[in-house]
Amino acid sequence: MFRANKTLFVLLIALLLLSSGVVHAQEDVKLTLWTHDGLYVEFYNARAEEWKATHPDINFTFDFQVIPDITTVVLSNIAAGEPLPDILAIEQGDFPAYMRDNIIADNFLDLTDRIGENYDLIAEGRWSLYNYQGGIYGVDSGLSTTAYYYQPALLEAAGVEAVPETWEAFLEAGAQAFQNTGIHLSWISSAADMFQLYYLQRGGQIFDEQGTFVFGEPENREKAIEVLNMWRKGIDNGTFGTFLATEMFGPTPIEAYHSGSIVGSVQADWYGTYILEPQAEDMAGQWRLAPMPTWADGEGTGASVWGGTGFAVNKNNPHADLAWELIEYSYLTYENQVKRFEEIGYFPTMIKAASDPRVTGLEAAFYGGQKIGEIWAATVTEVPVWYQSPYRQVWRTAVDENMPLFFEGSMDAETLVDTIVTTVKAEIAFNS
């Protein structure tokens, strides 16, 4: 009887304290995140557990998921009025789909004012990918800068003492290597994104800041032809092996690495973590990184860029402010820029964090203990700035469909560029 009365007394006291405001009941909040990449789930789960301590009045639960074919799912949900996650990962190649019909602005927050002074801390080219009508709708997950991944033992076997610093020297060394040993120094694919990598380094643009199609303007057309003619020479003299777009991230290039027929390839920083290391675990220690060769005339940039994923905030939910806080904590703080590199291998987008000793001093076992952060850090201010458009996918499709003809030699560089320009302009005119 006493125990029952004591329990009742405690409950009454607790109710009185709650009603008086001395004790506050915790609010229950569930935050959701969808992405195409499990590494982001891993990273955000770790950050969320740290960040929730800043809100002791909230009882958080987190539901962060990998969603297959994520863009199709999200756009279908939008069309059907179905729920969206609080935080959405938008791969940069899919961002143009969200630019159509004002989808991005209708469903996601313009983050410009929230980013504020942090804007200048981040490499400029990591914001322009998620720009829509002057607003920024995503915070990028990595620098996506480029370097030459290569096998030093195979490079030596090909008779090349060191990675050439310019494309001209690279083609010269590649021709000699292939003639003497049958080994390709690198490979290229028919994918539009790989062509864009080389084209951006040369200084070309596909669209301008307003989204106007400028690929066919004289200066850009000339740069595209220069890149394609460099590729042509490299294909013909054996410097470059070639793969179709459908092959480039599958087993075919990995088999070529294993067989010793290809030394390496110019790829983005995520290629190692996401493609090479998981598929070629048995080659650990056999790889190194070197700066991407540049053009001897000094035009263009010292590196290029390929990829990116921007994290956007669903504007039509009651927890948008909290979702933004989590992104800000995870991606726009110095410490977590470093942690992202340490934990999942995506290089900092924050310029100062790129030179942190924990980044530049990290010895990567897969690369024979090389401090690969030094390679990426040298390019943080070299990442090209480029712009999106709802018609970017039309451009990509035109490149993808015609590049194999260029590879086989039945279409020259000028014809390829002009065919792409005609195709995109026709689509723009049709929709005007």
C-alpha positions as a Markdown table, in Angstrom:
| # | Residue | x | y | z |
|---|---|---|---|---|
| 1 | Met | 0.0 | 0.0 | 0.0 |
| 2 | Phe | 2.8 | 2.4 | 0.9 |
| 3 | Arg | 4.7 | 1.6 | -2.3 |
| 4 | Ala | 1.5 | 2.3 | -4.4 |
| 5 | Asn | 1.0 | 5.6 | -2.6 |
| 6 | Lys | 4.7 | 6.6 | -3.0 |
| 7 | Thr | 4.5 | 5.9 | -6.7 |
| 8 | Leu | 1.4 | 8.0 | -7.1 |
| 9 | Phe | 3.0 | 10.8 | -5.1 |
| 10 | Val | 6.1 | 10.8 | -7.5 |
| 11 | Leu | 3.8 | 10.9 | -10.5 |
| 12 | Leu | 1.9 | 13.8 | -9.1 |
| 13 | Ile | 5.1 | 15.7 | -8.4 |
| 14 | Ala | 6.3 | 15.1 | -11.9 |
| 15 | Leu | 3.1 | 16.3 | -13.4 |
| 16 | Leu | 3.2 | 19.5 | -11.3 |
| 17 | Leu | 6.8 | 20.1 | -12.4 |
| 18 | Leu | 5.9 | 19.6 | -16.1 |
| 19 | Ser | 2.9 | 21.9 | -15.8 |
| 20 | Ser | 4.9 | 24.6 | -14.0 |
| 21 | Gly | 7.7 | 24.6 | -16.7 |
| 22 | Val | 10.4 | 23.4 | -14.4 |
| 23 | Val | 10.8 | 20.2 | -16.4 |
| 24 | His | 10.3 | 20.1 | -20.2 |
| 25 | Ala | 9.1 | 17.0 | -22.0 |
| 26 | Gln | 11.3 | 16.1 | -25.0 |
| 27 | Glu | 9.9 | 16.7 | -28.4 |
| 28 | Asp | 10.1 | 13.6 | -30.7 |
| 29 | Val | 11.6 | 14.4 | -34.1 |
| 30 | Lys | 12.5 | 11.9 | -36.9 |
| 31 | Leu | 14.8 | 13.1 | -39.6 |
| 32 | Thr | 15.0 | 11.2 | -42.9 |
| 33 | Leu | 17.7 | 11.2 | -45.6 |
| 34 | Trp | 17.8 | 9.5 | -49.0 |
| 35 | Thr | 20.9 | 9.0 | -51.0 |
| 36 | His | 22.3 | 6.7 | -53.7 |
| 37 | Asp | 25.6 | 6.2 | -51.9 |
| 38 | Gly | 26.0 | 4.1 | -48.7 |
| 39 | Leu | 29.1 | 6.0 | -47.7 |
| 40 | Tyr | 27.0 | 9.1 | -47.1 |
| 41 | Val | 24.7 | 7.1 | -44.9 |
| 42 | Glu | 27.7 | 6.0 | -42.9 |
| 43 | Phe | 29.0 | 9.6 | -42.6 |
| 44 | Tyr | 25.7 | 11.2 | -41.7 |
| 45 | Asn | 24.8 | 8.6 | -39.1 |
| 46 | Ala | 28.1 | 9.4 | -37.3 |
| 47 | Arg | 27.6 | 13.2 | -37.5 |
| 48 | Ala | 23.9 | 13.0 | -36.4 |
| 49 | Glu | 24.9 | 11.2 | -33.2 |
| 50 | Glu | 27.3 | 14.1 | -32.4 |
| 51 | Trp | 25.0 | 16.9 | -33.5 |
| 52 | Lys | 21.9 | 15.8 | -31.6 |
| 53 | Ala | 23.6 | 16.8 | -28.4 |
| 54 | Thr | 23.1 | 20.4 | -29.4 |
| 55 | His | 19.4 | 19.9 | -29.0 |
| 56 | Pro | 18.9 | 18.3 | -25.5 |
| 57 | Asp | 15.2 | 19.2 | -25.7 |
| 58 | Ile | 14.6 | 16.9 | -28.7 |
| 59 | Asn | 14.4 | 13.1 | -28.8 |
| 60 | Phe | 15.8 | 12.4 | -32.3 |
| 61 | Thr | 15.5 | 9.3 | -34.4 |
| 62 | Phe | 17.3 | 9.1 | -37.7 |
| 63 | Asp | 16.3 | 7.1 | -40.8 |
| 64 | Phe | 19.0 | 7.5 | -43.4 |
| 65 | Gln | 18.6 | 5.2 | -46.4 |
| 66 | Val | 20.2 | 4.2 | -49.8 |
| 67 | Ile | 17.4 | 4.4 | -52.4 |
| 68 | Pro | 18.0 | 2.6 | -55.7 |
| 69 | Asp | 17.1 | 4.7 | -58.8 |
| 70 | Ile | 16.7 | 7.6 | -56.4 |
| 71 | Thr | 15.9 | 10.3 | -58.9 |
| 72 | Thr | 13.1 | 8.4 | -60.5 |
| 73 | Val | 11.6 | 7.6 | -57.1 |
| 74 | Val | 11.8 | 11.2 | -56.0 |
| 75 | Leu | 10.3 | 12.7 | -59.2 |
| 76 | Ser | 7.5 | 10.1 | -59.1 |
| 77 | Asn | 6.8 | 11.0 | -55.5 |
| 78 | Ile | 6.6 | 14.7 | -56.4 |
| 79 | Ala | 4.3 | 14.0 | -59.2 |
| 80 | Ala | 2.0 | 11.9 | -57.1 |
| 81 | Gly | 2.1 | 14.1 | -54.0 |
| 82 | Glu | 3.9 | 11.5 | -52.0 |
| 83 | Pro | 6.3 | 12.3 | -49.1 |
| 84 | Leu | 9.9 | 13.3 | -49.6 |
| 85 | Pro | 12.8 | 12.9 | -47.2 |
| 86 | Asp | 13.9 | 15.8 | -45.0 |
| 87 | Ile | 17.3 | 15.7 | -46.7 |
| 88 | Leu | 17.9 | 14.5 | -50.3 |
| 89 | Ala | 21.2 | 13.7 | -52.0 |
| 90 | Ile | 21.0 | 15.0 | -55.6 |
| 91 | Glu | 23.8 | 13.7 | -57.8 |
| 92 | Gln | 25.0 | 16.6 | -60.0 |
| 93 | Gly | 24.2 | 14.7 | -63.2 |
| 94 | Asp | 20.6 | 14.5 | -62.1 |
| 95 | Phe | 20.2 | 18.1 | -61.0 |
| 96 | Pro | 19.0 | 19.2 | -64.5 |
| 97 | Ala | 16.0 | 17.0 | -64.0 |
| 98 | Tyr | 15.0 | 19.0 | -61.0 |
| 99 | Met | 15.5 | 22.3 | -62.9 |
| 100 | Arg | 12.6 | 21.5 | -65.2 |
| 101 | Asp | 9.2 | 23.0 | -64.4 |
| 102 | Asn | 10.6 | 24.7 | -61.3 |
| 103 | Ile | 10.7 | 21.4 | -59.4 |
| 104 | Ile | 13.7 | 22.3 | -57.4 |
| 105 | Ala | 12.4 | 25.6 | -56.1 |
| 106 | Asp | 8.9 | 24.3 | -55.4 |
| 107 | Asn | 10.1 | 21.4 | -53.3 |
| 108 | Phe | 13.5 | 22.4 | -51.8 |
| 109 | Leu | 14.9 | 25.3 | -49.8 |
| 110 | Asp | 17.0 | 28.0 | -51.4 |
| 111 | Leu | 20.0 | 27.8 | -49.1 |
| 112 | Thr | 21.8 | 30.9 | -50.2 |
| 113 | Asp | 21.1 | 33.0 | -47.1 |
| 114 | Arg | 21.7 | 30.1 | -44.8 |
| 115 | Ile | 25.1 | 29.4 | -46.4 |
| 116 | Gly | 26.0 | 33.1 | -45.9 |
| 117 | Glu | 29.7 | 33.7 | -45.2 |
| 118 | Asn | 30.5 | 30.0 | -45.6 |
| 119 | Tyr | 30.1 | 30.5 | -49.4 |
| 120 | Asp | 33.6 | 31.9 | -49.7 |
| 121 | Leu | 35.2 | 29.1 | -47.7 |
| 122 | Ile | 34.2 | 26.5 | -50.3 |
| 123 | Ala | 35.7 | 26.0 | -53.7 |
| 124 | Glu | 33.6 | 28.1 | -56.1 |
| 125 | Gly | 32.9 | 25.3 | -58.5 |
| 126 | Arg | 31.1 | 23.3 | -55.8 |
| 127 | Trp | 28.3 | 25.8 | -55.6 |
| 128 | Ser | 27.6 | 26.4 | -59.3 |
| 129 | Leu | 26.4 | 22.9 | -59.9 |
| 130 | Tyr | 23.3 | 23.5 | -57.7 |
| 131 | Asn | 22.5 | 27.0 | -58.8 |
| 132 | Tyr | 19.0 | 27.6 | -60.1 |
| 133 | Gln | 17.8 | 31.1 | -61.0 |
| 134 | Gly | 20.4 | 32.6 | -58.6 |
| 135 | Gly | 19.6 | 30.3 | -55.7 |
| 136 | Ile | 21.7 | 27.5 | -54.3 |
| 137 | Tyr | 19.9 | 24.2 | -53.6 |
| 138 | Gly | 22.6 | 21.8 | -52.6 |
| 139 | Val | 25.7 | 21.6 | -50.4 |
| 140 | Asp | 28.3 | 19.4 | -52.2 |
| 141 | Ser | 29.8 | 16.3 | -50.7 |
| 142 | Gly | 33.3 | 16.4 | -52.1 |
| 143 | Leu | 35.8 | 18.3 | -54.3 |
| 144 | Ser | 35.6 | 15.7 | -57.2 |
| 145 | Thr | 38.9 | 17.0 | -58.5 |
| 146 | Thr | 41.0 | 14.8 | -60.8 |
| 147 | Ala | 44.4 | 13.1 | -61.0 |
| 148 | Tyr | 46.1 | 10.3 | -62.8 |
| 149 | Tyr | 45.7 | 7.0 | -61.1 |
| 150 | Tyr | 48.6 | 4.7 | -62.2 |
| 151 | Gln | 50.7 | 1.6 | -61.5 |
| 152 | Pro | 54.3 | 2.7 | -61.1 |
| 153 | Ala | 55.7 | -0.8 | -61.8 |
| 154 | Leu | 53.7 | -1.0 | -65.1 |
| 155 | Leu | 54.7 | 2.5 | -66.0 |
| 156 | Glu | 58.3 | 1.4 | -65.6 |
| 157 | Ala | 57.7 | -1.7 | -67.6 |
| 158 | Ala | 56.3 | 0.5 | -70.4 |
| 159 | Gly | 59.6 | 2.4 | -70.5 |
| 160 | Val | 58.4 | 5.6 | -68.9 |
| 161 | Glu | 60.5 | 7.0 | -66.1 |
| 162 | Ala | 58.0 | 9.4 | -64.6 |
| 163 | Val | 54.5 | 10.6 | -65.3 |
| 164 | Pro | 54.7 | 13.3 | -68.0 |
| 165 | Glu | 53.5 | 16.7 | -66.9 |
| 166 | Thr | 51.9 | 17.9 | -70.1 |
| 167 | Trp | 49.5 | 16.2 | -72.6 |
| 168 | Glu | 51.9 | 16.7 | -75.4 |
| 169 | Ala | 54.6 | 14.8 | -73.4 |
| 170 | Phe | 52.1 | 12.3 | -72.3 |
| 171 | Leu | 51.2 | 11.4 | -75.9 |
| 172 | Glu | 54.8 | 11.2 | -76.9 |
| 173 | Ala | 55.6 | 8.9 | -74.1 |
| 174 | Gly | 52.5 | 6.9 | -74.7 |
| 175 | Ala | 53.3 | 6.4 | -78.4 |
| 176 | Gln | 56.8 | 5.1 | -77.5 |
| 177 | Ala | 55.4 | 2.8 | -74.7 |
| 178 | Phe | 52.8 | 1.3 | -76.9 |
| 179 | Gln | 55.2 | 0.7 | -79.8 |
| 180 | Asn | 57.7 | -1.0 | -77.6 |
| 181 | Thr | 55.5 | -2.9 | -75.2 |
| 182 | Gly | 51.8 | -2.8 | -76.3 |
| 183 | Ile | 50.9 | -1.0 | -73.0 |
| 184 | His | 48.4 | 1.9 | -73.0 |
| 185 | Leu | 49.3 | 4.7 | -70.5 |
| 186 | Ser | 45.6 | 5.4 | -70.0 |
| 187 | Trp | 42.1 | 4.9 | -71.1 |
| 188 | Ile | 39.2 | 7.0 | -72.1 |
| 189 | Ser | 35.5 | 6.2 | -72.5 |
| 190 | Ser | 32.7 | 7.3 | -74.8 |
| 191 | Ala | 30.8 | 8.8 | -71.8 |
| 192 | Ala | 29.9 | 12.4 | -72.1 |
| 193 | Asp | 31.1 | 13.0 | -68.5 |
| 194 | Met | 34.6 | 11.8 | -69.3 |
| 195 | Phe | 34.8 | 14.1 | -72.4 |
| 196 | Gln | 33.5 | 16.9 | -70.2 |
| 197 | Leu | 36.3 | 16.2 | -67.7 |
| 198 | Tyr | 39.0 | 16.9 | -70.4 |
| 199 | Tyr | 37.0 | 19.7 | -72.0 |
| 200 | Leu | 36.5 | 21.7 | -68.7 |
| 201 | Gln | 40.3 | 21.4 | -68.0 |
| 202 | Arg | 40.9 | 23.0 | -71.4 |
| 203 | Gly | 38.7 | 25.9 | -70.3 |
| 204 | Gly | 35.5 | 25.2 | -72.3 |
| 205 | Gln | 31.9 | 25.7 | -71.2 |
| 206 | Ile | 28.7 | 23.9 | -72.3 |
| 207 | Phe | 26.3 | 26.4 | -70.7 |
| 208 | Asp | 26.9 | 29.8 | -69.2 |
| 209 | Glu | 25.8 | 31.1 | -65.8 |
| 210 | Gln | 22.3 | 31.9 | -67.1 |
| 211 | Gly | 22.0 | 28.4 | -68.5 |
| 212 | Thr | 22.4 | 29.5 | -72.2 |
| 213 | Phe | 23.8 | 26.9 | -74.5 |
| 214 | Val | 27.3 | 28.1 | -75.5 |
| 215 | Phe | 29.1 | 24.9 | -76.5 |
| 216 | Gly | 28.8 | 25.9 | -80.2 |
| 217 | Glu | 30.3 | 29.4 | -79.8 |
| 218 | Pro | 33.6 | 29.8 | -81.6 |
| 219 | Glu | 35.9 | 29.7 | -78.6 |
| 220 | Asn | 34.2 | 26.7 | -76.9 |
| 221 | Arg | 33.8 | 24.9 | -80.2 |
| 222 | Glu | 37.6 | 25.3 | -80.8 |
| 223 | Lys | 38.4 | 24.0 | -77.4 |
| 224 | Ala | 36.2 | 20.9 | -77.9 |
| 225 | Ile | 37.9 | 20.2 | -81.2 |
| 226 | Glu | 41.3 | 20.6 | -79.6 |
| 227 | Val | 40.4 | 18.0 | -76.9 |
| 228 | Leu | 39.0 | 15.6 | -79.4 |
| 229 | Asn | 42.0 | 15.9 | -81.7 |
| 230 | Met | 44.2 | 15.2 | -78.7 |
| 231 | Trp | 42.2 | 12.1 | -78.0 |
| 232 | Arg | 42.3 | 11.1 | -81.7 |
| 233 | Lys | 46.1 | 11.3 | -81.7 |
| 234 | Gly | 46.3 | 9.3 | -78.4 |
| 235 | Ile | 43.9 | 6.6 | -79.7 |
| 236 | Asp | 45.8 | 6.3 | -83.0 |
| 237 | Asn | 49.3 | 6.1 | -81.4 |
| 238 | Gly | 48.2 | 3.7 | -78.6 |
| 239 | Thr | 48.5 | 6.1 | -75.6 |
| 240 | Phe | 44.8 | 5.6 | -74.9 |
| 241 | Gly | 42.8 | 2.5 | -74.7 |
| 242 | Thr | 39.0 | 3.0 | -75.2 |
| 243 | Phe | 35.9 | 1.7 | -73.5 |
| 244 | Leu | 32.2 | 2.3 | -74.1 |
| 245 | Ala | 30.4 | 4.3 | -71.5 |
| 246 | Thr | 28.6 | 1.2 | -70.2 |
| 247 | Glu | 32.0 | -0.5 | -69.5 |
| 248 | Met | 33.9 | 2.2 | -67.7 |
| 249 | Phe | 33.0 | 1.5 | -64.1 |
| 250 | Gly | 32.5 | -2.3 | -64.5 |
| 251 | Pro | 35.0 | -5.1 | -64.5 |
| 252 | Thr | 36.5 | -4.5 | -68.0 |
| 253 | Pro | 39.0 | -1.7 | -67.0 |
| 254 | Ile | 39.9 | -3.6 | -63.8 |
| 255 | Glu | 40.7 | -6.7 | -65.9 |
| 256 | Ala | 42.9 | -4.5 | -68.1 |
| 257 | Tyr | 44.8 | -3.3 | -65.0 |
| 258 | His | 45.3 | -6.8 | -63.9 |
| 259 | Ser | 46.5 | -8.0 | -67.3 |
| 260 | Gly | 49.0 | -5.2 | -67.4 |
| 261 | Ser | 47.7 | -3.8 | -70.7 |
| 262 | Ile | 46.7 | -0.4 | -69.2 |
| 263 | Val | 48.8 | 1.6 | -66.7 |
| 264 | Gly | 45.9 | 3.7 | -65.3 |
| 265 | Ser | 43.5 | 6.6 | -66.0 |
| 266 | Val | 42.7 | 10.1 | -65.2 |
| 267 | Gln | 39.8 | 10.0 | -62.7 |
| 268 | Ala | 38.1 | 12.0 | -59.9 |
| 269 | Asp | 39.0 | 11.7 | -56.2 |
| 270 | Trp | 36.0 | 9.4 | -55.6 |
| 271 | Tyr | 37.1 | 6.9 | -58.2 |
| 272 | Gly | 39.6 | 5.3 | -55.7 |
| 273 | Thr | 37.2 | 4.9 | -52.8 |
| 274 | Tyr | 34.1 | 4.1 | -54.9 |
| 275 | Ile | 35.4 | 2.1 | -57.9 |
| 276 | Leu | 39.1 | 1.1 | -57.9 |
| 277 | Glu | 39.7 | 0.0 | -54.3 |
| 278 | Pro | 36.6 | -2.1 | -53.9 |
| 279 | Gln | 37.0 | -3.8 | -57.3 |
| 280 | Ala | 40.8 | -4.3 | -57.2 |
| 281 | Glu | 41.5 | -5.1 | -53.5 |
| 282 | Asp | 44.2 | -7.5 | -54.5 |
| 283 | Met | 46.2 | -4.7 | -56.1 |
| 284 | Ala | 46.6 | -2.7 | -52.9 |
| 285 | Gly | 50.0 | -1.1 | -52.7 |
| 286 | Gln | 50.5 | -1.2 | -56.4 |
| 287 | Trp | 48.9 | 2.2 | -57.2 |
| 288 | Arg | 49.9 | 5.8 | -57.0 |
| 289 | Leu | 48.5 | 9.2 | -57.9 |
| 290 | Ala | 50.1 | 11.9 | -60.0 |
| 291 | Pro | 48.8 | 15.3 | -61.1 |
| 292 | Met | 46.7 | 15.3 | -64.2 |
| 293 | Pro | 48.8 | 16.4 | -67.2 |
| 294 | Thr | 48.1 | 20.0 | -68.4 |
| 295 | Trp | 48.3 | 21.7 | -71.7 |
| 296 | Ala | 51.7 | 23.0 | -72.7 |
| 297 | Asp | 50.4 | 26.4 | -73.8 |
| 298 | Gly | 49.2 | 27.1 | -70.2 |
| 299 | Glu | 45.6 | 27.6 | -71.2 |
| 300 | Gly | 42.9 | 25.9 | -69.0 |
| 301 | Thr | 43.4 | 24.7 | -65.4 |
| 302 | Gly | 45.8 | 22.5 | -63.6 |
| 303 | Ala | 43.2 | 19.8 | -62.9 |
| 304 | Ser | 39.6 | 19.1 | -63.8 |
| 305 | Val | 36.4 | 17.9 | -62.1 |
| 306 | Trp | 34.0 | 15.0 | -62.5 |
| 307 | Gly | 31.0 | 14.4 | -60.3 |
| 308 | Gly | 29.5 | 15.7 | -57.1 |
| 309 | Thr | 26.5 | 15.2 | -54.9 |
| 310 | Gly | 24.6 | 18.1 | -53.4 |
| 311 | Phe | 22.5 | 17.7 | -50.2 |
| 312 | Ala | 19.2 | 19.5 | -50.4 |
| 313 | Val | 16.5 | 20.3 | -47.8 |
| 314 | Asn | 12.8 | 19.5 | -48.3 |
| 315 | Lys | 11.0 | 22.8 | -47.8 |
| 316 | Asn | 7.6 | 21.3 | -47.3 |
| 317 | Asn | 8.2 | 19.7 | -43.9 |
| 318 | Pro | 8.1 | 21.0 | -40.3 |
| 319 | His | 11.7 | 20.0 | -39.6 |
| 320 | Ala | 13.4 | 21.9 | -42.5 |
| 321 | Asp | 15.4 | 24.1 | -40.1 |
| 322 | Leu | 16.8 | 21.1 | -38.2 |
| 323 | Ala | 17.6 | 19.3 | -41.5 |
| 324 | Trp | 19.6 | 22.3 | -42.5 |
| 325 | Glu | 21.4 | 22.4 | -39.2 |
| 326 | Leu | 22.5 | 18.8 | -39.6 |
| 327 | Ile | 23.9 | 19.5 | -43.2 |
| 328 | Glu | 25.6 | 22.7 | -42.0 |
| 329 | Tyr | 27.2 | 20.8 | -39.1 |
| 330 | Ser | 28.3 | 17.9 | -41.2 |
| 331 | Tyr | 29.5 | 19.7 | -44.3 |
| 332 | Leu | 30.3 | 23.3 | -43.5 |
| 333 | Thr | 32.4 | 23.0 | -40.4 |
| 334 | Tyr | 36.2 | 22.6 | -40.6 |
| 335 | Glu | 36.4 | 19.6 | -38.4 |
| 336 | Asn | 33.8 | 17.6 | -40.3 |
| 337 | Gln | 35.3 | 18.5 | -43.7 |
| 338 | Val | 38.4 | 16.7 | -42.4 |
| 339 | Lys | 36.4 | 13.8 | -40.9 |
| 340 | Arg | 34.7 | 13.2 | -44.2 |
| 341 | Phe | 38.0 | 12.6 | -45.9 |
| 342 | Glu | 39.3 | 10.4 | -43.0 |
| 343 | Glu | 36.1 | 8.3 | -42.8 |
| 344 | Ile | 34.8 | 7.9 | -46.3 |
| 345 | Gly | 37.6 | 9.3 | -48.6 |
| 346 | Tyr | 35.7 | 12.3 | -50.1 |
| 347 | Phe | 38.1 | 15.2 | -50.3 |
| 348 | Pro | 37.3 | 18.5 | -48.5 |
| 349 | Thr | 35.5 | 21.2 | -50.5 |
| 350 | Met | 36.6 | 23.8 | -47.9 |
| 351 | Ile | 39.9 | 25.4 | -49.1 |
| 352 | Lys | 41.5 | 25.7 | -45.7 |
| 353 | Ala | 40.6 | 22.1 | -44.6 |
| 354 | Ala | 42.2 | 20.8 | -47.8 |
| 355 | Ser | 45.7 | 21.6 | -46.3 |
| 356 | Asp | 45.0 | 20.2 | -42.8 |
| 357 | Pro | 47.8 | 17.9 | -41.8 |
| 358 | Arg | 45.3 | 15.1 | -41.2 |
| 359 | Val | 44.4 | 15.4 | -44.9 |
| 360 | Thr | 47.8 | 16.0 | -46.5 |
| 361 | Gly | 49.6 | 13.7 | -44.1 |
| 362 | Leu | 47.3 | 10.7 | -44.3 |
| 363 | Glu | 49.3 | 7.7 | -45.7 |
| 364 | Ala | 47.1 | 5.6 | -47.9 |
| 365 | Ala | 48.0 | 1.9 | -47.8 |
| 366 | Phe | 46.3 | 1.2 | -51.2 |
| 367 | Tyr | 48.7 | 3.7 | -52.7 |
| 368 | Gly | 51.8 | 2.3 | -51.1 |
| 369 | Gly | 51.7 | 4.7 | -48.2 |
| 370 | Gln | 51.6 | 7.7 | -50.5 |
| 371 | Lys | 50.2 | 10.9 | -48.9 |
| 372 | Ile | 47.5 | 11.2 | -51.6 |
| 373 | Gly | 45.9 | 14.2 | -49.8 |
| 374 | Glu | 48.9 | 16.2 | -51.0 |
| 375 | Ile | 47.9 | 15.5 | -54.6 |
| 376 | Trp | 44.3 | 16.6 | -54.1 |
| 377 | Ala | 45.2 | 19.6 | -52.0 |
| 378 | Ala | 47.3 | 21.0 | -54.8 |
| 379 | Thr | 44.3 | 21.2 | -57.0 |
| 380 | Val | 41.7 | 22.7 | -54.6 |
| 381 | Thr | 41.8 | 26.1 | -56.3 |
| 382 | Glu | 42.1 | 24.6 | -59.7 |
| 383 | Val | 38.7 | 22.9 | -59.9 |
| 384 | Pro | 36.9 | 24.4 | -62.9 |
| 385 | Val | 33.6 | 26.4 | -62.4 |
| 386 | Trp | 30.9 | 25.2 | -64.7 |
| 387 | Tyr | 27.1 | 25.6 | -65.0 |
| 388 | Gln | 24.0 | 23.5 | -65.3 |
| 389 | Ser | 21.0 | 23.6 | -67.6 |
| 390 | Pro | 17.7 | 21.6 | -68.0 |
| 391 | Tyr | 19.2 | 20.7 | -71.4 |
| 392 | Arg | 22.4 | 19.2 | -70.1 |
| 393 | Gln | 21.0 | 15.7 | -70.4 |
| 394 | Val | 20.3 | 16.4 | -74.1 |
| 395 | Trp | 23.9 | 17.3 | -74.6 |
| 396 | Arg | 25.1 | 14.2 | -72.7 |
| 397 | Thr | 22.9 | 11.9 | -74.8 |
| 398 | Ala | 24.2 | 13.5 | -78.0 |
| 399 | Val | 27.8 | 12.9 | -76.9 |
| 400 | Asp | 27.1 | 9.4 | -75.7 |
| 401 | Glu | 25.4 | 8.4 | -79.0 |
| 402 | Asn | 28.1 | 9.9 | -81.3 |
| 403 | Met | 31.4 | 9.4 | -79.4 |
| 404 | Pro | 31.6 | 5.7 | -80.4 |
| 405 | Leu | 31.6 | 6.8 | -84.1 |
| 406 | Phe | 34.5 | 9.2 | -83.3 |
| 407 | Phe | 36.4 | 6.4 | -81.5 |
| 408 | Glu | 36.1 | 4.1 | -84.4 |
| 409 | Gly | 37.2 | 6.8 | -86.8 |
| 410 | Ser | 34.1 | 7.2 | -88.9 |
| 411 | Met | 33.4 | 10.7 | -87.5 |
| 412 | Asp | 36.0 | 13.5 | -87.2 |
| 413 | Ala | 36.1 | 16.0 | -84.3 |
| 414 | Glu | 34.5 | 18.9 | -86.2 |
| 415 | Thr | 31.6 | 16.7 | -87.3 |
| 416 | Leu | 31.1 | 15.4 | -83.8 |
| 417 | Val | 31.0 | 18.8 | -82.2 |
| 418 | Asp | 28.6 | 20.2 | -84.9 |
| 419 | Thr | 26.3 | 17.2 | -84.6 |
| 420 | Ile | 26.1 | 17.7 | -80.9 |
| 421 | Val | 25.4 | 21.4 | -81.3 |
| 422 | Thr | 22.7 | 20.9 | -83.9 |
| 423 | Thr | 21.0 | 18.2 | -81.7 |
| 424 | Val | 20.9 | 20.4 | -78.6 |
| 425 | Lys | 19.8 | 23.6 | -80.4 |
| 426 | Ala | 17.0 | 21.7 | -82.1 |
| 427 | Glu | 15.7 | 20.4 | -78.7 |
| 428 | Ile | 15.9 | 23.9 | -77.2 |
| 429 | Ala | 14.0 | 25.4 | -80.2 |
| 430 | Phe | 11.3 | 22.7 | -80.0 |
| 431 | Asn | 10.7 | 23.5 | -76.4 |
| 432 | Ser | 10.8 | 27.3 | -76.8 |
